[in-house]
């Protein structure tokens, strides 16, 4: 059963899924990551088969969460993915529910946080995945330096290359999620790390997924969005104008954003 938290928890970051998680600001949890939410036993309501245009945002959120709870696997994950499970935890926390209650409806199921803990061990060399795990732990009101016996902050710090300013493989997602995770856990981001992320911006204002800038038209909305969030968390806005201009060119007539407007990957 999923219970609503008595205190809406603001987040300092989000995930790479622009349509949902990237739009959720992250916040005070970073200041005291070990704080525990106060629970009020209010289960998510069971949604009807459809939502009318008059449905409220809380009703839509409840329906989405009910869908995700039903999709949670017995191992506690969404699709056996660290990234998707972290998105799940962050989204649930943003909606005001306690991620500690995210246990599969299957008898004997494992919780989402337990899955995140064990799966993070297989991602110790991946800065993006480790950073994203830290963000989910902080969103859940837990301490990433002592998460089920694991110090995720130390793991992330070990992936930093002082000579280049890069985290892990130095890709956009590695840099962005690492920077956001350092902020969320109360650390100080090395200036070289944000400089490295800035250097990955493409000539048209976008960012691509990889480890080097690409030609105009080769970037994507996901990478651009997460890069902007990381730079914003660092108080850097020199890239904003060009990046926002790029994003404006990607918006579709219905208001949505595809991965790339020029491709079928919508």
C-alpha positions as CSV (number, residue, x, y, z in Angstrom):
1,X,0.0,0.0,0.0
2,X,1.3,3.5,-0.8
3,X,0.7,6.2,1.8
4,X,0.6,9.9,1.3
5,X,3.3,11.9,3.1
6,X,2.0,14.5,5.5
7,X,4.6,17.0,4.2
8,X,5.1,17.7,0.5
9,X,8.7,17.1,-0.2
10,X,10.3,19.5,-2.7
11,X,13.0,18.0,-4.8
12,X,16.2,19.5,-6.1
13,X,16.4,17.5,-9.3
14,X,14.6,15.2,-11.4
15,X,15.1,12.6,-14.0
16,X,15.6,12.5,-17.7
17,X,12.1,11.8,-18.6
18,X,11.1,15.3,-19.7
19,X,7.4,14.8,-19.8
20,X,7.2,13.9,-16.1
21,X,10.2,14.0,-13.8
22,X,12.3,16.8,-15.4
23,X,9.5,19.3,-14.7
24,X,9.6,18.6,-10.9
25,X,11.9,21.0,-8.9
26,X,14.0,19.4,-6.2
27,X,14.7,21.1,-2.8
28,X,15.0,20.9,1.0
29,X,15.7,17.2,1.3
30,X,19.3,17.8,0.4
31,X,19.8,19.9,3.5
32,X,18.9,17.1,5.8
33,X,19.0,13.8,3.7
34,X,18.4,11.6,6.8
35,X,15.1,13.3,7.7
36,X,12.1,11.0,7.7
37,X,8.7,12.0,6.4
38,X,5.6,11.9,8.6
39,X,3.1,9.5,7.2
40,X,-0.6,10.0,7.0
41,X,-2.4,6.7,6.1
42,X,-4.2,8.0,3.0
43,X,-3.9,5.4,0.2
44,X,-3.8,6.4,-3.4
45,X,-7.4,6.3,-4.7
46,X,-8.3,3.7,-7.3
47,X,-8.7,5.6,-10.6
48,X,-11.6,5.2,-12.9
49,X,-11.2,3.8,-16.4
50,X,-10.7,7.3,-17.9
51,X,-10.1,10.8,-16.8
52,X,-12.2,13.7,-17.9
53,X,-10.7,17.0,-19.0
54,X,-11.9,18.3,-15.6
55,X,-9.7,16.0,-13.6
56,X,-7.4,17.8,-11.1
57,X,-3.6,17.4,-11.1
58,X,-3.8,15.4,-7.8
59,X,-6.3,13.0,-9.4
60,X,-4.1,12.6,-12.5
61,X,-1.1,12.0,-10.3
62,X,-2.9,9.4,-8.2
63,X,-4.0,7.6,-11.3
64,X,-0.5,7.6,-12.7
65,X,0.9,6.3,-9.4
66,X,-1.7,3.6,-9.2
67,X,-0.6,2.5,-12.7
68,X,3.0,2.4,-11.7
69,X,2.4,0.5,-8.5
70,X,0.6,-2.1,-10.5
71,X,3.6,-2.3,-12.9
72,X,6.1,-2.8,-10.1
73,X,7.8,-6.2,-10.3
74,X,8.3,-8.6,-7.4
75,X,11.9,-7.5,-7.2
76,X,10.7,-4.0,-6.4
77,X,11.7,-2.5,-9.7
78,X,10.1,-0.9,-12.7
79,X,11.2,-3.0,-15.7
80,X,14.3,-4.2,-13.7
81,X,15.9,-0.9,-14.4
82,X,17.8,1.3,-11.9
83,X,17.0,4.4,-13.9
84,X,13.3,3.8,-14.3
85,X,13.0,2.7,-10.6
86,X,14.8,5.9,-9.5
87,X,12.3,7.9,-11.7
88,X,9.5,6.1,-9.9
89,X,10.8,6.9,-6.5
90,X,11.4,10.6,-7.4
91,X,8.0,11.0,-8.9
92,X,6.3,9.4,-5.9
93,X,8.1,11.7,-3.5
94,X,7.3,14.7,-5.7
95,X,3.6,13.8,-5.5
96,X,3.8,13.7,-1.7
97,X,3.9,10.0,-1.1
98,X,6.4,8.0,1.0
99,X,8.7,6.0,-1.3
100,X,9.4,3.6,1.6
101,X,5.9,2.2,1.0
102,X,6.6,1.2,-2.6
103,X,6.4,-2.5,-2.3
104,X,5.2,-4.8,-5.1
105,X,1.6,-6.0,-4.7
106,X,2.9,-9.5,-5.3
107,X,3.1,-11.5,-2.1
108,X,6.6,-11.3,-0.6
109,X,7.6,-8.5,-3.0
110,X,10.6,-6.3,-2.5
111,X,10.5,-2.6,-2.0
112,X,11.7,-0.1,-4.7
113,X,14.4,1.3,-2.3
114,X,15.7,-2.2,-1.6
115,X,16.0,-2.8,-5.4
116,X,17.8,0.5,-5.8
117,X,20.3,-0.4,-3.1
118,X,21.3,-3.8,-4.6
119,X,21.2,-2.6,-8.2
120,X,23.4,0.4,-7.4
121,X,26.2,-2.1,-6.6
122,X,26.3,-3.1,-10.3
123,X,26.6,0.6,-11.3
124,X,29.6,1.6,-9.3
125,X,31.5,2.6,-12.4
126,X,28.6,4.5,-13.9
127,X,28.4,8.2,-12.9
128,X,25.0,8.8,-14.4
129,X,23.4,5.8,-12.7
130,X,25.1,6.4,-9.4
131,X,24.1,10.1,-9.5
132,X,20.5,9.2,-10.3
133,X,20.4,6.7,-7.4
134,X,21.6,9.5,-5.1
135,X,18.8,11.7,-6.3
136,X,16.2,9.1,-5.6
137,X,17.6,8.4,-2.1
138,X,17.6,12.1,-1.2
139,X,14.0,12.4,-2.6
140,X,13.0,9.6,-0.3
141,X,14.4,11.5,2.7
142,X,17.2,9.1,3.3
143,X,21.0,9.6,3.6
144,X,23.0,8.7,0.5
145,X,26.1,8.4,2.6
146,X,24.5,5.6,4.6
147,X,22.0,4.0,2.3
148,X,21.5,0.3,3.3
149,X,25.1,0.2,4.3
150,X,26.3,1.9,1.1
151,X,28.0,5.3,0.7
152,X,26.8,6.4,-2.7
153,X,28.4,9.8,-2.3
154,X,31.9,8.3,-1.9
155,X,31.2,6.1,-4.9
156,X,30.4,9.1,-7.1
157,X,33.4,11.0,-5.9
158,X,35.6,8.1,-6.9
159,X,34.4,8.6,-10.5
160,X,35.5,12.2,-10.7
161,X,38.6,12.9,-12.9
162,X,40.3,16.1,-11.6
163,X,42.4,16.4,-14.7
164,X,39.5,16.8,-17.0
165,X,36.6,17.8,-14.8
166,X,34.7,14.7,-16.0
167,X,32.6,12.3,-14.1
168,X,32.7,8.7,-15.3
169,X,32.8,8.6,-19.1
170,X,32.3,12.4,-19.3
171,X,29.1,12.2,-21.2
172,X,26.3,14.7,-20.8
173,X,24.2,12.5,-18.6
174,X,27.2,11.5,-16.5
175,X,28.1,15.1,-15.9
176,X,24.6,16.3,-15.4
177,X,23.4,13.6,-13.0
178,X,26.7,13.8,-11.0
179,X,26.4,17.5,-10.6
180,X,22.8,17.3,-9.6
181,X,23.6,14.5,-7.1
182,X,26.5,16.4,-5.5
183,X,24.1,19.4,-5.0
184,X,21.4,17.2,-3.7
185,X,23.7,15.6,-1.1
186,X,25.0,18.9,0.1
187,X,28.4,18.8,-1.5
188,X,30.4,21.3,-3.5
189,X,30.6,20.8,-7.3
190,X,34.1,21.2,-8.7
191,X,34.1,24.2,-11.1
192,X,35.9,22.0,-13.6
193,X,32.9,19.7,-13.7
194,X,30.5,22.4,-14.7
195,X,33.0,23.8,-17.2
196,X,33.2,20.3,-18.7
197,X,29.4,20.2,-19.1
198,X,29.4,23.6,-20.7
199,X,32.0,22.5,-23.1
200,X,29.7,19.7,-24.3
201,X,27.1,22.2,-25.7
202,X,26.5,22.0,-29.4
203,X,26.7,24.9,-31.8
204,X,22.9,25.1,-32.1
205,X,22.5,25.4,-28.2
206,X,21.6,21.7,-27.7
207,X,23.4,18.9,-25.9
208,X,23.7,15.3,-27.2
209,X,24.1,12.2,-25.2
210,X,27.7,11.6,-25.9
211,X,31.1,12.7,-24.7
212,X,31.7,15.5,-27.3
213,X,29.7,18.2,-29.0
214,X,28.0,17.2,-32.3
215,X,27.0,19.2,-35.4
216,X,23.8,21.3,-35.3
217,X,20.8,19.1,-35.4
218,X,22.5,16.2,-33.7
219,X,21.5,17.1,-30.1
220,X,18.3,16.1,-28.3
221,X,15.8,17.5,-25.9
222,X,16.5,15.0,-23.1
223,X,20.2,15.8,-22.9
224,X,19.6,19.5,-23.3
225,X,17.0,19.5,-20.5
226,X,19.1,17.6,-18.0
227,X,22.2,19.7,-18.8
228,X,20.3,22.9,-18.2
229,X,19.0,21.6,-14.9
230,X,22.5,20.8,-13.7
231,X,23.9,24.1,-14.8
232,X,21.0,25.9,-13.2
233,X,21.6,24.0,-9.9
234,X,25.2,25.4,-10.1
235,X,24.0,28.9,-10.7
236,X,25.3,29.0,-14.2
237,X,23.1,30.6,-16.9
238,X,25.4,31.6,-19.7
239,X,24.1,28.7,-21.8
240,X,20.4,29.3,-21.1
241,X,19.5,31.5,-24.1
242,X,20.9,29.3,-26.8
243,X,19.6,26.1,-25.2
244,X,16.1,27.5,-24.7
245,X,16.1,28.8,-28.3
246,X,17.0,25.2,-29.4
247,X,14.2,23.7,-27.3
248,X,11.7,26.1,-28.9
249,X,12.6,24.7,-32.3
250,X,11.8,21.2,-31.1
251,X,8.3,21.8,-29.8
252,X,5.5,20.2,-31.7
253,X,2.2,21.7,-32.7
254,X,0.5,19.9,-29.8
255,X,2.8,21.5,-27.3
256,X,4.9,18.4,-26.6
257,X,8.5,17.7,-27.1
258,X,9.9,14.7,-29.0
259,X,13.4,13.3,-28.5
260,X,14.3,15.1,-31.7
261,X,11.8,17.1,-33.7
262,X,13.6,16.1,-36.9
263,X,13.2,12.4,-36.3
264,X,10.5,9.8,-35.7
265,X,11.8,9.3,-32.1
266,X,8.9,11.3,-30.6
